[in-house]
C-alpha cells in the first residue's frame, strides 16, 4: 500500500507528548479555504484562556502569496473567525475555528464565497431553508492510485461494494469510522456514512443544517477528513470523476426544503421550486463545481446514476434525474427534494446560495443580483 512516510512514525511517542498538561493555555487552529477554492489551510495559535464563543477568538492574518490569494508585495490577508468547533485531534479545551478570508482592504477574497451566501441567507431567513449534503469522496494512496486496488490492475466490477461488508469489498473503513467519531466530537452535524458504488469510494452526510450552517459544517467536516487521512497516510480526493471508464463518479447531492415544503401540502411548493430550477439549469451547472461545469462534465454523462449535464430532468425516486423527489415525499405530499447535480468538489456556500437565489428570490437567467449589505 502506498502510504505517506509520516504515517509510519511512532504514534506511541506522539501520545506521550499529547498527554502533557497545558496549564491554562488553549490551542486554537484557524482553518480557511485557499486560493484554489478547494484546498484548506490551517495554522495554530495559543490563547491564555478557553474561548466560550466565536467573539472570544481574535482576528489573525496569513501570507496570501503562499496560498494563491495575494501578491508578494501586498500579501497579508485577514482571518475572520466565523464558527468554532471542538478539536478532535488535540482534544478539549482546544478548538478548531473556521474563518472567512478578507483582503488587505477588508473586502472578501475571491474564494470567500461565504460572504455573499450570508447576505442571501439573511434575506430569506424567515423561510427557514434546511439543507443536507451528501459528500462523496475517494481514498487514494499517496501515489494517486485508489487505496486497496491492485497495483497493476483493477478490482472486480461494481456491484458488491455499495454499503458492502468484508475485506474483499470494503477498503479503508478505519478511516471512515475515525472521521465519523471525530466529527461528532467536534460538533459537526454529521448524520451518516456508507461505502459507495466504486471500491475505495465513500460518502458521509451532513445535516440538516439551516442556512449558513450548511457550508460551515461541511467545510469543517472536509477539513477533519483530510486530517484523519493524514494520520493514516492516505489521501481523500473530491475529484468528481477520479477514475475514467466504467466507474461511478463522485457528487455532493444536496437535499433542500423550506418551512412551506415541510408542512402538509408542501409538495406543491416543491414542484414550484423545481419548475424554477428547470428554467435556470445553465446557471446552476456553472456554480456546482469550481470550474464552471468543466469538472461536472466528466461526471454528468447520463450514466452511472447521473443526469446528462445538458438536460434538466426531475422525477420521483429517479437517481438518473437532475432533481429527485424521494418516494416517501411523493406519498406524504410534503418534505424535501434532492438536487443531484453538485459535484463532490463543489463549494457548499455557492450551491446553497444558488438554490435560494432561484427558488426563494426568484432570480432568472445566468446573472445574479447584488444585494446591499444589511
Residue pairs with C-beta under 8 A, 6 or more apart in sequence:
1 141
1 147
1 148
2 141
2 142
2 143
2 145
3 141
3 142
3 232
3 233
3 234
4 142
4 230
4 233
4 234
5 233
6 230
6 233
7 230
7 231
7 232
7 233
7 234
8 233
18 90
18 91
22 93
22 94
24 48
24 49
25 46
25 47
25 48
26 46
26 47
26 48
26 49
26 50
26 51
26 93
26 94
26 95
27 44
27 45
27 46
27 87
27 90
27 94
27 95
28 44
28 45
28 46
28 47
28 51
28 57
28 94
28 95
28 97
29 42
29 43
29 44
29 87
29 90
29 94
29 95
29 96
29 97
30 42
30 43
30 44
30 45
30 60
30 79
30 81
30 97
30 99
31 40
31 41
31 42
31 96
31 97
31 98
31 99
31 219
31 220
31 223
32 40
32 41
32 42
32 62
32 79
32 98
32 99
32 100
32 101
33 39
33 40
33 41
33 101
33 111
33 112
33 219
33 347
34 40
34 41
34 67
34 68
34 69
34 111
35 64
35 67
35 68
35 69
35 109
35 110
35 111
36 68
36 111
36 290
37 111
37 113
37 290
37 347
38 238
38 290
38 345
39 67
40 219
40 222
40 223
40 226
41 62
41 67
42 223
43 60
43 62
45 60
47 56
47 57
49 56
50 93
50 95
51 57
51 84
51 95
53 84
54 81
54 82
54 83
54 84
54 97
57 81
57 84
57 95
57 97
58 81
59 78
59 79
59 80
59 81
60 78
60 79
60 99
61 76
61 77
61 78
61 79
62 76
62 77
62 79
63 70
63 75
63 76
63 77
64 70
64 75
64 76
64 77
64 101
64 103
64 109
65 71
65 72
65 75
66 75
67 77
69 77
69 101
69 103
69 109
69 110
69 111
70 76
70 77
70 103
70 104
74 104
76 104
77 101
77 102
77 103
77 104
77 109
78 101
78 102
78 103
78 104
78 106
79 99
79 100
79 101
80 99
80 100
80 101
80 102
81 97
81 98
81 99
82 98
82 99
82 100
82 114
82 216
83 97
83 98
83 216
83 220
84 95
84 96
84 97
84 98
85 95
85 96
85 97
85 98
85 186
85 187
85 188
85 220
86 92
86 94
86 95
86 96
86 185
86 186
86 187
87 94
87 95
87 96
87 186
88 181
88 182
88 183
88 185
88 186
88 224
89 182
89 227
96 186
96 220
96 223
96 224
98 216
98 219
98 220
98 223
100 108
100 112
100 114
100 115
101 108
101 109
101 111
101 112
102 108
102 109
102 112
103 109
108 114
108 115
108 116
111 347
113 215
113 347
113 349
113 350
113 353
114 212
114 215
114 216
114 349
116 349
116 353
117 212
117 215
117 349
117 350
117 352
117 353
118 212
119 371
119 373
119 374
120 353
120 356
120 357
120 361
120 371
121 129
121 211
121 212
121 352
121 353
121 356
122 374
123 361
123 371
123 374
124 356
124 360
124 361
125 211
127 258
127 259
127 260
127 360
128 210
128 211
128 258
128 259
129 210
129 211
129 256
129 257
129 258
129 352
129 355
129 356
129 360
130 207
130 208
130 209
130 210
130 256
130 257
130 258
130 262
130 336
131 207
131 208
131 209
131 210
131 214
131 254
131 255
131 256
131 348
131 352
131 355
132 191
132 205
132 206
132 207
132 208
132 209
132 214
132 254
132 255
132 336
133 205
133 206
133 207
133 214
133 218
133 252
133 253
133 254
133 255
133 342
133 348
133 351
134 203
134 204
134 205
134 251
134 252
134 253
134 254
134 255
135 203
135 204
135 205
135 206
135 218
135 221
135 222
135 238
135 252
135 344
136 196
136 201
136 202
136 203
136 238
136 250
136 251
136 252
136 344
137 201
137 202
137 203
137 225
137 236
137 237
137 238
137 250
137 344
138 146
138 198
138 200
138 201
138 202
138 236
138 237
138 239
138 242
138 243
138 250
139 146
139 147
139 148
139 171
139 172
139 175
139 200
139 201
139 202
139 229
139 234
139 235
139 236
140 146
140 147
140 200
140 234
140 235
140 236
140 237
140 242
141 147
141 234
141 235
142 233
142 234
142 235
144 235
145 151
146 171
146 198
146 199
146 200
146 242
146 243
147 171
147 172
147 200
147 234
148 155
148 171
148 172
148 199
148 200
149 155
149 171
149 199
149 200
155 199
157 246
158 197
158 198
158 199
158 246
158 247
158 248
160 169
161 169
161 170
161 195
161 196
161 197
161 198
161 199
161 201
162 194
162 195
162 196
162 197
163 194
163 195
164 170
164 195
169 195
169 199
170 195
170 199
171 199
171 200
172 200
172 202
172 232
172 234
173 195
174 232
175 228
175 229
175 232
175 234
175 236
176 193
176 195
176 202
176 204
178 228
178 231
178 232
179 193
179 204
179 221
179 224
179 225
179 228
180 190
180 193
180 204
182 224
182 227
182 228
183 190
183 204
183 221
183 224
184 190
186 220
186 224
188 206
188 217
188 220
188 221
188 224
189 206
189 207
189 208
189 209
189 213
189 217
190 204
190 205
190 206
190 221
191 205
191 206
191 207
191 208
192 204
192 205
193 202
193 203
193 204
193 205
194 202
194 203
195 201
195 202
195 203
196 202
196 203
196 248
196 250
197 248
197 304
197 305
198 243
198 247
198 248
201 242
201 248
201 250
204 221
204 225
206 214
206 217
206 218
206 221
207 214
207 217
207 255
208 255
209 216
209 217
211 352
214 348
214 352
215 347
215 348
215 349
215 352
218 348
219 348
222 238
225 236
226 236
229 235
229 236
238 250
238 344
238 345
239 250
239 295
239 344
239 345
240 249
240 250
240 251
240 289
240 295
240 296
240 298
240 299
240 343
240 344
240 345
241 249
241 250
241 295
241 298
241 299
242 249
242 250
244 298
246 304
247 304
248 304
248 305
249 298
249 299
249 304
249 306
249 344
250 299
250 343
250 344
251 299
251 306
251 340
251 341
251 342
251 343
251 344
252 342
252 343
252 344
252 345
252 346
252 348
252 351
253 338
253 339
253 340
253 342
254 338
254 339
254 342
254 348
254 351
254 352
254 355
255 336
255 337
255 338
255 339
256 273
256 336
256 337
256 338
256 339
256 352
256 355
256 359
257 266
257 270
257 335
257 336
257 337
258 269
258 273
258 359
258 360
260 266
260 269
261 267
261 269
261 270
261 273
261 334
261 335
261 336
261 337
262 334
262 335
262 336
263 334
264 333
264 334
265 333
265 334
266 333
266 334
266 335
267 329
267 330
267 333
267 334
267 335
270 325
270 329
270 334
270 335
270 336
270 337
273 337
273 358
273 359
274 314
274 323
274 325
274 337
276 358
276 359
276 362
277 284
277 312
277 322
277 323
277 339
277 355
277 358
277 359
278 312
278 314
279 364
280 358
280 363
280 364
280 365
280 366
281 311
281 312
281 322
282 366
283 354
283 358
283 365
283 366
284 339
284 341
284 354
284 355
284 358
285 293
285 296
285 309
285 341
286 292
286 293
286 366
287 346
287 350
287 351
287 353
287 354
288 296
288 341
288 342
288 343
288 346
288 350
288 351
288 354
289 295
289 296
289 342
289 343
289 345
289 346
290 345
290 346
290 347
293 309
295 343
295 345
296 309
296 341
296 343
297 309
299 306
299 343
300 306
300 307
300 308
300 309
300 341
301 308
301 309
302 308
302 320
305 319
305 320
306 320
306 340
307 313
307 320
307 321
307 322
307 340
307 341
311 322
312 322
312 323
313 320
313 321
313 322
313 323
314 321
314 322
314 323
314 324
314 325
315 321
315 323
315 324
315 325
316 324
316 325
316 326
316 327
316 329
316 330
317 324
317 325
317 326
317 327
317 330
318 324
319 340
321 340
322 339
322 340
322 341
323 337
323 338
323 339
323 340
324 337
324 338
324 340
325 337
325 338
326 335
326 336
326 337
326 338
328 335
329 335
329 336
329 337
339 351
339 355
342 351
357 363
357 368
357 369
358 364
361 369
363 369
